[in-house]
């Protein structure tokens, strides 16, 4: 049965899964057409820039989701200056990250593009995504009482650990490993830096 696609935004999630499954180079227009139910002409109607525009749209959609669901929550909690609210935001956003990556069953497409031969083509989007995540997390950690340098170091470590856990869970076909590591990361991040809850 053909998929009903009415708008460009209907296609973007489908494209994301194609790029996750096949990588940028492996996502031929034939593969993309089969996944979306659209012919070449329709694809170019929605994305005149071809596959590069499709990938850019997917990266922008991922960035939008993370900004709305993760970064804004952390930044709002950080701006409040409330330690408990910052801790709750870290826990809440970690749970959302776990759901987004389907408990370790879904790769990070931005991370995959960072490692792929197309990294330079999408360098600004890739770097912006990771920088925004680190900045938002560091701000929340700062609101919990950590010094700026320490907060940033812990944020970098946490984001790197999440990415590494995703890779390892996929490599070992063990999604539980991702979930276990994510819980450990959150426990480490949310431990009261002053030792007083």
Secondary structure by P-SEA (a helix, b strand, c coil): ccccccccccaaaaaaaaaaacccccccaaaaaaaacccaaaaaaaccccaaaaaaaaaaaaaaaaaaccaaaaaaaaaaccaaaaaaaaaaaaaaaaaaacccccccaaaaaaaccccccaaaaaaaaaaaaaaaaaaaaaaacccaaaaaaaaaaaaaaaaaaaaaaaaaccaaaaaaaaaaaaaaaaccccccc
